[in-house]
Amino acid sequence: MSSVNDQVTDSVSQIHTLLTGGAPSQAMGMLDVTGTETIGMSMFNAVTAQQNSQTSAGAALNASCAKMLRTETVQLPETKSKQALEFELKKLQLAEEKIKSELAFKTIAELRKSNKSITQSSIFDAFGKALSQVETSIVAAEKPIFEAAVKSLKDRIDKIV
């Protein structure tokens, strides 16, 4: 057989020792990483399970209290069709126009009664008297419509005068 240089033999021997000596530490490193990942996932699963059980317990408690009080847990609002909503809107618009017309008519009637020349103060006085007359005939449900009509007419009078 041929003889091999001592340096080559030492080099091969050192690499073999290096690889054999590094294997246990590499194996332990992989074991540590795997163990850490496993513990992390088990903790995540535990937290998720606890959250889900708390949610279920809260829902069960809510349902039990509702049964004790004999109330429903959720009441959905009454839904109306588009046509019904449009009809209600038209009714409100007509009511507002009726109030505006009545206020304008009463204001003109008050101006005619006064037999004075029409000035800014006489218009405001007549409008104030018309307001008090019309306001007595307004029902509580029409108050918001009445207030909107009054504001609209006051703005118009301010622009004219």
MIRO-411210 format. One record per atom (N, C-alpha, C): atom name; x negated, y negated, z negated. Coordinates in steps of 0.02 Angstrom, whole numbers, plus 32768, in hexadecimal, padded with zeros to 4 digits. Layout:
N
MARGU atom east north   up
MARGU   CA    X     Y    Z
...
This chain:
161
MARGU atom east north   up
MARGU    N 7FD8  803B 8000
MARGU   CA 8000  8000 8000
MARGU    C 7FD5  7FC2 8000
MARGU    N 7FF6  7F8F 8017
MARGU   CA 7FD0  7F51 801A
MARGU    C 7FD4  7F2C 7FD8
MARGU    N 7FA3  7F09 7FC9
MARGU   CA 7FA4  7EE4 7F8A
MARGU    C 7FC4  7EA0 7F96
MARGU    N 7FE5  7E88 7F62
MARGU   CA 8009  7E48 7F65
MARGU    C 7FE3  7E16 7F3A
MARGU    N 7FE2  7DDB 7F51
MARGU   CA 7FC0  7DA5 7F2E
MARGU    C 7FDF  7D9C 7EE9
MARGU    N 7FB7  7D8F 7EB7
MARGU   CA 7FD0  7D86 7E73
MARGU    C 7FFE  7D49 7E6D
MARGU    N 7FF1  7D16 7E93
MARGU   CA 801C  7CDA 7E90
MARGU    C 8062  7CEA 7EA9
MARGU    N 8067  7D12 7EDD
MARGU   CA 80A8  7D25 7EF8
MARGU    C 80CD  7D4E 7EC4
MARGU    N 80AB  7D7D 7EA5
MARGU   CA 80CA  7DA7 7E72
MARGU    C 80E2  7D7D 7E37
MARGU    N 80B9  7D4E 7E23
MARGU   CA 80CE  7D22 7DEB
MARGU    C 810A  7CF8 7DFE
MARGU    N 810B  7CE0 7E3B
MARGU   CA 8143  7CB6 7E52
MARGU    C 8183  7CDE 7E53
MARGU    N 8183  7D19 7E6E
MARGU   CA 81BE  7D45 7E71
MARGU    C 81D4  7D56 7E2A
MARGU    N 81A4  7D64 7DFF
MARGU   CA 81B3  7D76 7DBA
MARGU    C 81D4  7D3B 7D96
MARGU    N 81BA  7CFF 7DA2
MARGU   CA 81D7  7CC4 7D81
MARGU    C 821E  7CB6 7D9A
MARGU    N 822B  7CBD 7DDA
MARGU   CA 826F  7CB2 7DF5
MARGU    C 829E  7CE6 7DD8
MARGU    N 8288  7D25 7DD4
MARGU   CA 82B2  7D5A 7DB7
MARGU    C 82C3  7D4A 7D6E
MARGU    N 8292  7D33 7D49
MARGU   CA 829D  7D21 7D03
MARGU    C 82CD  7CE6 7CFE
MARGU    N 82C3  7CB5 7D2A
MARGU   CA 82EE  7C7A 7D2A
MARGU    C 8337  7C8D 7D37
MARGU    N 8341  7CB6 7D6A
MARGU   CA 8385  7CCB 7D7B
MARGU    C 83A4  7CF6 7D44
MARGU    N 837F  7D22 7D29
MARGU   CA 8399  7D4E 7CF4
MARGU    C 83A5  7D26 7CB5
MARGU    N 837B  7CF7 7CA6
MARGU   CA 8383  7CCF 7C69
MARGU    C 83BB  7C9C 7C6F
MARGU    N 83CB  7C84 7CAC
MARGU   CA 83FF  7C51 7CB6
MARGU    C 8445  7C6E 7CBA
MARGU    N 844B  7CAE 7CC9
MARGU   CA 848C  7CCD 7CD1
MARGU    C 84B7  7CCA 7C91
MARGU    N 849C  7CD9 7C56
MARGU   CA 84C6  7CD6 7C1A
MARGU    C 84E0  7C90 7C0C
MARGU    N 84B6  7C5D 7C15
MARGU   CA 84CD  7C19 7C06
MARGU    C 8502  7C03 7C39
MARGU    N 84FA  7C17 7C78
MARGU   CA 852C  7C06 7CAB
MARGU    C 856D  7C2A 7C9C
MARGU    N 8569  7C67 7C87
MARGU   CA 85A6  7C8D 7C76
MARGU    C 85C9  7C6E 7C3B
MARGU    N 85A3  7C59 7C09
MARGU   CA 85C1  7C39 7BCE
MARGU    C 85E1  7BF6 7BE0
MARGU    N 85C1  7BD0 7C0E
MARGU   CA 85DE  7B91 7C25
MARGU    C 8621  7B9C 7C47
MARGU    N 8625  7BCD 7C72
MARGU   CA 8664  7BDD 7C94
MARGU    C 8699  7BF4 7C62
MARGU    N 8684  7C1A 7C30
MARGU   CA 86B2  7C30 7BFC
MARGU    C 86CE  7BF5 7BD5
MARGU    N 86A2  7BC5 7BC6
MARGU   CA 86B8  7B89 7BA2
MARGU    C 86EA  7B60 7BCB
MARGU    N 86DB  7B57 7C0B
MARGU   CA 8709  7B31 7C37
MARGU    C 874C  7B54 7C3C
MARGU    N 874B  7B95 7C45
MARGU   CA 878A  7BBC 7C4A
MARGU    C 87B1  7BB7 7C09
MARGU    N 8790  7BBE 7BD1
MARGU   CA 87B1  7BBA 7B8F
MARGU    C 87D0  7B75 7B84
MARGU    N 87AB  7B40 7B96
MARGU   CA 87C5  7AFC 7B8E
MARGU    C 8802  7AF1 7BB9
MARGU    N 87FF  7B08 7BF7
MARGU   CA 8839  7B00 7C24
MARGU    C 8876  7B26 7C0A
MARGU    N 886B  7B61 7BF0
MARGU   CA 88A2  7B89 7BD5
MARGU    C 88C2  7B67 7B98
MARGU    N 8898  7B4E 7B6B
MARGU   CA 88B2  7B2C 7B2F
MARGU    C 88D9  7AED 7B43
MARGU    N 88BE  7AC7 7B75
MARGU   CA 88E0  7A8B 7B8C
MARGU    C 8925  7A9A 7BA9
MARGU    N 892A  7ACE 7BD2
MARGU   CA 896A  7AE0 7BF0
MARGU    C 899B  7AF9 7BBC
MARGU    N 8982  7B1E 7B8A
MARGU   CA 89B0  7B36 7B56
MARGU    C 89CA  7AFC 7B2C
MARGU    N 89A0  7AC9 7B20
MARGU   CA 89B8  7A8E 7AFB
MARGU    C 89EB  7A68 7B24
MARGU    N 89DF  7A61 7B65
MARGU   CA 8A0F  7A3F 7B91
MARGU    C 8A52  7A64 7B91
MARGU    N 8A50  7AA6 7B96
MARGU   CA 8A8D  7ACE 7B95
MARGU    C 8AB2  7AC6 7B53
MARGU    N 8A8E  7AC2 7B1C
MARGU   CA 8AAD  7ABA 7ADA
MARGU    C 8AD0  7A76 7AD5
MARGU    N 8AB0  7A41 7AED
MARGU   CA 8ACE  79FE 7AEB
MARGU    C 8B0D  79FC 7B16
MARGU    N 8B08  7A19 7B52
MARGU   CA 8B42  7A1A 7B80
MARGU    C 8B7C  7A40 7B61
MARGU    N 8B6E  7A79 7B42
MARGU   CA 8BA2  7AA1 7B23
MARGU    C 8BC3  7A7A 7AE9
MARGU    N 8B9A  7A56 7AC2
MARGU   CA 8BB5  7A2F 7A8B
MARGU    C 8BE2  79F6 7AA5
MARGU    N 8BCD  79D5 7ADA
MARGU   CA 8BF6  799F 7AF6
MARGU    C 8C39  79BA 7B10
MARGU    N 8C36  79F2 7B33
MARGU   CA 8C73  7A10 7B4D
MARGU    C 8CA2  7A25 7B15
MARGU    N 8C87  7A40 7ADF
MARGU   CA 8CB2  7A55 7AA8
MARGU    C 8CD1  7A18 7A85
MARGU    N 8CAB  79E1 7A7F
MARGU   CA 8CC6  79A4 7A61
MARGU    C 8CFF  7987 7A8C
MARGU    N 8CF6  7989 7ACD
MARGU   CA 8D2A  7970 7AFA
MARGU    C 8D69  799A 7AF4
MARGU    N 8D61  79DC 7AF2
MARGU   CA 8D9B  7A08 7AEA
MARGU    C 8DBD  79FE 7AA7
MARGU    N 8D95  79F6 7A73
MARGU   CA 8DB1  79EB 7A30
MARGU    C 8DD7  79A9 7A2D
MARGU    N 8DBD  7975 7A4D
MARGU   CA 8DDF  7934 7A4E
MARGU    C 8E21  7938 7A73
MARGU    N 8E23  795B 7AAB
MARGU   CA 8E61  7963 7AD1
MARGU    C 8E94  798B 7AA9
MARGU    N 8E7D  79BF 7A88
MARGU   CA 8EAB  79E8 7A5F
MARGU    C 8EC7  79BF 7A25
MARGU    N 8E9D  7996 7A06
MARGU   CA 8EB5  796B 79CF
MARGU    C 8EE7  7939 79E8
MARGU    N 8EDA  791B 7A21
MARGU   CA 8F08  78EA 7A3E
MARGU    C 8F4C  790A 7A4D
MARGU    N 8F4B  7945 7A6B
MARGU   CA 8F89  7968 7A7B
MARGU    C 8FAF  797B 7A3C
MARGU    N 8F8B  7990 7A08
MARGU   CA 8FAC  79A3 79C9
MARGU    C 8FCC  7967 79A8
MARGU    N 8FA9  792E 79A7
MARGU   CA 8FC5  78F2 7989
MARGU    C 9003  78DA 79B0
MARGU    N 8FFF  78DF 79F2
MARGU   CA 9038  78CB 7A1B
MARGU    C 9074  78F7 7A0E
MARGU    N 9069  7938 7A04
MARGU   CA 90A1  7964 79F5
MARGU    C 90BE  7954 79B0
MARGU    N 9092  7944 7981
MARGU   CA 90AA  7933 793E
MARGU    C 90D5  78F3 7940
MARGU    N 90C0  78C4 7967
MARGU   CA 90E4  7885 796D
MARGU    C 911C  7888 79A1
MARGU    N 911E  78C0 79C5
MARGU   CA 914F  78CB 79F9
MARGU    C 914E  7894 7A2E
MARGU    N 9112  7882 7A43
MARGU   CA 9109  7852 7A79
MARGU    C 90E1  7873 7AB0
MARGU    N 90E5  7856 7AEA
MARGU   CA 90BE  786F 7B22
MARGU    C 9079  784F 7B20
MARGU    N 9048  7874 7B37
MARGU   CA 9004  785A 7B36
MARGU    C 8FF9  7825 7B6B
MARGU    N 9017  782D 7BA6
MARGU   CA 900E  77FC 7BDB
MARGU    C 9051  77EF 7BFB
MARGU    N 9063  77B0 7C01
MARGU   CA 90A0  779E 7C24
MARGU    C 908D  7779 7C63
MARGU    N 90A1  7795 7C9B
MARGU   CA 9092  7775 7CDA
MARGU    C 90C4  773D 7CE8
MARGU    N 90AC  7706 7D04
MARGU   CA 90DB  76D0 7D13
MARGU    C 910A  76E4 7D4B
MARGU    N 9145  76C6 7D49
MARGU   CA 9177  76D5 7D7B
MARGU    C 915F  76B9 7DBE
MARGU    N 9161  76E3 7DF1
MARGU   CA 914B  76CC 7E32
MARGU    C 9187  76B6 7E5B
MARGU    N 917E  7680 7E80
MARGU   CA 91B4  7667 7EAA
MARGU    C 919C  7668 7EF3
MARGU    N 91CB  766F 7F1E
MARGU   CA 91BA  7670 7F65
MARGU    C 91A8  762A 7F7C
MARGU    N 9189  7626 7FB5
MARGU   CA 9175  75E5 7FD1
MARGU    C 91B3  75BC 7FDF
MARGU    N 91E8  75DB 7FF7
MARGU   CA 9225  75B7 8007
MARGU    C 9245  759A 7FC8
MARGU    N 9244  75C0 7F91
MARGU   CA 9261  75A7 7F52
MARGU    C 9239  756C 7F38
MARGU    N 91F6  756F 7F3E
MARGU   CA 91CD  7537 7F28
MARGU    C 91D7  74FA 7F54
MARGU    N 91DE  7503 7F96
MARGU   CA 91EB  74CB 7FC2
MARGU    C 922E  74AC 7FB3
MARGU    N 9260  74D5 7FA3
MARGU   CA 92A2  74BC 7F91
MARGU    C 929F  7491 7F51
MARGU    N 927B  74A9 7F1F
MARGU   CA 9274  7483 7EE1
MARGU    C 9250  7440 7EEE
MARGU    N 921E  7442 7F19
MARGU   CA 91FA  7404 7F2A
MARGU    C 9228  73D2 7F4C
MARGU    N 9251  73EA 7F7A
MARGU   CA 9281  73BE 7F9C
MARGU    C 92B3  73A0 7F6A
MARGU    N 92CA  73CA 7F3B
MARGU   CA 92F8  73B0 7F08
MARGU    C 92D8  7378 7EDF
MARGU    N 9299  7382 7ECB
MARGU   CA 9276  734F 7EA4
MARGU    C 926B  730F 7ECE
MARGU    N 925A  7317 7F0D
MARGU   CA 9251  72DD 7F38
MARGU    C 9292  72B7 7F40
MARGU    N 92C9  72DB 7F49
MARGU   CA 930B  72BA 7F4F
MARGU    C 931E  7296 7F0F
MARGU    N 9310  72B6 7ED6
MARGU   CA 9320  7296 7E96
MARGU    C 92F7  7256 7E8D
MARGU    N 92B8  7257 7EA2
MARGU   CA 928E  721B 7E9C
MARGU    C 92A7  71E4 7ECB
MARGU    N 92BA  71F6 7F07
MARGU   CA 92D4  71C5 7F36
MARGU    C 9316  71A7 7F1D
MARGU    N 933F  71D1 7EFE
MARGU   CA 937F  71B9 7EE2
MARGU    C 9372  7185 7EAB
MARGU    N 9342  7194 7E7F
MARGU   CA 9332  7166 7E49
MARGU    C 9315  7125 7E65
MARGU    N 92E9  712A 7E96
MARGU   CA 92CC  70EE 7EB5
MARGU    C 9302  70C3 7ED4
MARGU    N 9330  70E4 7EF9
MARGU   CA 9366  70BF 7F19
MARGU    C 9392  709C 7EE6
MARGU    N 93A2  70C0 7EB1
MARGU   CA 93CC  70A3 7E7D
MARGU    C 93AA  7068 7E5B
MARGU    N 9369  706F 7E4D
MARGU   CA 9344  7037 7E2F
MARGU    C 9342  6FFB 7E5F
MARGU    N 9336  7007 7E9E
MARGU   CA 9333  6FD1 7ECE
MARGU    C 9377  6FAF 7ED4
MARGU    N 93AC  6FD7 7ED8
MARGU   CA 93EF  6FBB 7EDD
MARGU    C 9401  6F91 7EA0
MARGU    N 93F3  6FAB 7E65
MARGU   CA 9402  6F86 7E27
MARGU    C 93D8  6F46 7E23
MARGU    N 939A  6F48 7E3A
MARGU   CA 936F  6F0D 7E39
MARGU    C 938D  6ED7 7E67
MARGU    N 93A2  6EEB 7EA2
MARGU   CA 93C0  6EBB 7ED1
MARGU    C 9401  6E9F 7EB4
MARGU    N 9428  6ECB 7E94
MARGU   CA 9467  6EB4 7E76
MARGU    C 9459  6E81 7E3F
MARGU    N 9426  6E8C 7E17
MARGU   CA 9414  6E5D 7DE1
MARGU    C 93FB  6E1B 7DFF
MARGU    N 93D6  6E1F 7E35
MARGU   CA 93BF  6DE1 7E55
MARGU    C 93FA  6DB8 7E6F
MARGU    N 942B  6DDA 7E8B
MARGU   CA 9466  6DB6 7EA4
MARGU    C 948E  6D97 7E6C
MARGU    N 9492  6DB9 7E33
MARGU   CA 94B8  6D9E 7DFA
MARGU    C 9499  6D5E 7DE0
MARGU    N 9457  6D5A 7DE3
MARGU   CA 9436  6D21 7DC4
MARGU    C 9441  6CE0 7DE9
MARGU    N 9450  6CE1 7E29
MARGU   CA 945B  6CA6 7E52
MARGU    C 9422  6C74 7E4D
MARGU    N 93E8  6C8A 7E3D
MARGU   CA 93AD  6C5F 7E3B
MARGU    C 9384  6C6B 7E7B
MARGU    N 9355  6C3F 7E85
MARGU   CA 9328  6C4C 7EBC
MARGU    C 92FB  6C88 7EA9
MARGU    N 92E7  6CAD 7EDA
MARGU   CA 92C1  6CEA 7ECD
MARGU    C 9278  6CD7 7EC2
MARGU    N 9261  6CE5 7E86
MARGU   CA 921B  6CD9 7E74
MARGU    C 91FF  6D1A 7E59
MARGU    N 91BF  6D18 7E4C
MARGU   CA 919F  6D54 7E31
MARGU    C 91BD  6D67 7DEE
MARGU    N 91C8  6D37 7DC2
MARGU   CA 91E4  6D47 7D80
MARGU    C 922C  6D5F 7D86
MARGU    N 9254  6D43 7DB4
MARGU   CA 9299  6D5A 7DBA
MARGU    C 929C  6DA2 7DD4
MARGU    N 926D  6DB3 7E00
MARGU   CA 926B  6DF8 7E19
MARGU    C 9259  6E28 7DE0
MARGU    N 9227  6E15 7DB8
MARGU   CA 9213  6E40 7D80
MARGU    C 924B  6E45 7D4C
MARGU    N 926F  6E0E 7D3F
MARGU   CA 92A7  6E10 7D10
MARGU    C 92DE  6E3E 7D2A
MARGU    N 92EE  6E37 7D6A
MARGU   CA 9323  6E61 7D87
MARGU    C 930E  6EAB 7D87
MARGU    N 92CF  6EB7 7D95
MARGU   CA 92B7  6EFC 7D95
MARGU    C 92BA  6F19 7D4E
MARGU    N 92A8  6EF1 7D1C
MARGU   CA 92AB  6F08 7CD7
MARGU    C 92F2  6F19 7CC2
MARGU    N 9323  6EEF 7CD5
MARGU   CA 9369  6EFE 7CC5
MARGU    C 9380  6F3D 7CEA
MARGU    N 936B  6F46 7D28
MARGU   CA 937E  6F81 7D4E
MARGU    C 9360  6FC0 7D2E
MARGU    N 9323  6FBA 7D16
MARGU   CA 9303  6FF3 7CF3
MARGU    C 932C  7008 7CB7
MARGU    N 9340  6FD8 7C8E
MARGU   CA 9366  6FEA 7C52
MARGU    C 93A9  7008 7C63
MARGU    N 93C9  6FF1 7C98
MARGU   CA 940A  700E 7CAD
MARGU    C 9402  7055 7CC7
MARGU    N 93D1  705F 7CF1
MARGU   CA 93C8  70A2 7D0F
MARGU    C 93AD  70D3 7CDB
MARGU    N 9383  70BC 7CAE
MARGU   CA 9364  70E8 7C7D
MARGU    C 9398  7109 7C50
MARGU    N 93CF  70E7 7C43
MARGU   CA 9403  7105 7C18
MARGU    C 9425  7140 7C39
MARGU    N 9425  7142 7C7B
MARGU   CA 9446  717A 7C9D
MARGU    C 9417  71B4 7CAE
MARGU    N 93D8  71AD 7C9D
MARGU   CA 93A7  71E1 7CAD
MARGU    C 93A7  7216 7C76
MARGU    N 93AA  7256 7C8B
MARGU   CA 93A6  728D 7C5B
MARGU    C 935C  729C 7C4D
MARGU    N 9350  72C0 7C18
MARGU   CA 930B  72CE 7C02
MARGU    C 92E2  72F1 7C38
MARGU    N 9301  731E 7C5D
MARGU   CA 92DC  7344 7C90
MARGU    C 92C4  7317 7CC9
MARGU    N 92E7  72DE 7CD3
MARGU   CA 92D5  72B1 7D0A
MARGU    C 92A6  7279 7CF4
MARGU    N 9292  7278 7CB4
MARGU   CA 9265  7243 7C9B
MARGU    C 9224  723D 7CC2
MARGU    N 9200  7275 7CCF
MARGU   CA 91C2  726D 7CF6
MARGU    C 91CE  7252 7D3C
MARGU    N 9204  7267 7D5C
MARGU   CA 9214  724D 7D9E
MARGU    C 9224  7202 7D99
MARGU    N 9249  71EF 7D65
MARGU   CA 925B  71A9 7D5B
MARGU    C 921C  717F 7D52
MARGU    N 91EE  7196 7D29
MARGU   CA 91B0  7171 7D1D
MARGU    C 9186  7169 7D5D
MARGU    N 9184  719E 7D86
MARGU   CA 9160  719B 7DC5
MARGU    C 9181  7169 7DF4
MARGU    N 91C3  7169 7DF6
MARGU   CA 91E7  713A 7E21
MARGU    C 91DD  70F2 7E0A
MARGU    N 91DE  70E6 7DC8
MARGU   CA 91D3  70A3 7DAD
MARGU    C 918D  708B 7DC1
MARGU    N 915C  70B6 7DB8
MARGU   CA 9117  70A2 7DCA
MARGU    C 9112  7091 7E14
MARGU    N 9130  70BB 7E3D
MARGU   CA 912E  70AF 7E86
MARGU    C 914F  706D 7E98
MARGU    N 9189  705F 7E7A
MARGU   CA 91AC  7020 7E8A
MARGU    C 9187  6FE3 7E6E
MARGU    N 9169  6FEA 7E33
MARGU   CA 9142  6FB2 7E18
MARGU    C 9107  6FA2 7E45
MARGU    N 90E6  6FD6 7E5F
MARGU   CA 90AF  6FCB 7E8D
MARGU    C 90C6  6FA7 7ECC
MARGU    N 9100  6FBC 7EE6
MARGU   CA 911B  6F9A 7F21
MARGU    C 912C  6F51 7F14
MARGU    N 914B  6F45 7EDB
MARGU   CA 915D  6F00 7ECA
MARGU    C 911E  6ED5 7EC2
MARGU    N 90EB  6EF1 7EA3
MARGU   CA 90AC  6ECC 7E9A
MARGU    C 908D  6EBC 7EDE
MARGU    N 9092  6EE8 7F0E
MARGU   CA 9075  6EDC 7F50
MARGU    C 909D  6EA5 7F74
MARGU    N 90DE  6EA6 7F6B
MARGU   CA 9109  6E75 7F8F
MARGU    C 9101  6E30 7F71
MARGU    N 9101  6E2D 7F2E
MARGU   CA 9101  6DEB 7F0D
MARGU    C 90BE  6DCD 7F07
